[in-house]
Amino acid sequence: MQNKINRFERKWIFKSENHLALINTLLRSEFFFTNQYPQRKVNSIYFDDDNFSSIKENLNGVSNKRKIRIRWYGVEKELIKPQLEIKGKKGSETRKRNYSINELNNLKFSDLKNIEKIKNLVNVKIKLKKIIYPVLSTHYDRQYFISNNNKIRATVDYNIQSVYLKNISQINIVKNFSKVCILELKYPTKLDRYVREKLKNITLRLSKNSKFVNSAFQTPRFFS
């Protein structure tokens, strides 16, 4: 297990398929962002109980909430070096724990037998009072950026897709959110005032572009 330090994670969801305009705005901002890593495909499987407690917490704006997911990168139909992540969130402040789950490496997704195997392994690993189930998967392209002081990270997600896993009849139905892109900033909590000040120009520039309309209900609930 690997623990990560507390940080803020702030998201903006834009109803636009023009992610390049968003990236251009980032590169011209006062953060002086540059590319940090190569673009890659991000895949996640999200878990919840029978009462959809995590989704309800998200919808109801609960400040203390937890999100459990498996994440891997690259080919979406095969789990390559997957990580089990438990994210705790208090407001915008986030703490994350990662667990290696080598037992699922190279497992095919989304075969029904393998989804059951994924469910059983996750419940054994984290030992909650309630059984949790794979309820949703998300798949999207992500580009990574870092500020010139190396303290603020930004990601832009686009070509977003999701699959509802709880209902077997829908398991082969892929929902596309191609007209949505998501900006996320991650930074230490102590830099919050500095980041908020620098953000003003970014949000002002985006607000002048009619294509970038905030659309918080355009993506799968677990995404936020």
Secondary structure, 3 states (H helix, E strand, C coil): CEECCCEEEEEEEECCCCHHHHHHHHHCCCCCCEECCCCEEEEEEEEECCCCHHHHHHHHCCCEEEEEEEEEECCCCEECCCEEEEEEEECCEEEEEEEECHHHCCEECCCHHHHHHHHHHHHHHHCCCCCCEEEEEEEEEEEEEECCCCCCEEEEEEEEEEEECCCHHHCCCEEEECCCEEEEEEEEHHHHHHHHHHHHHHHHHHHCCCCCCECCCCCCHHHC
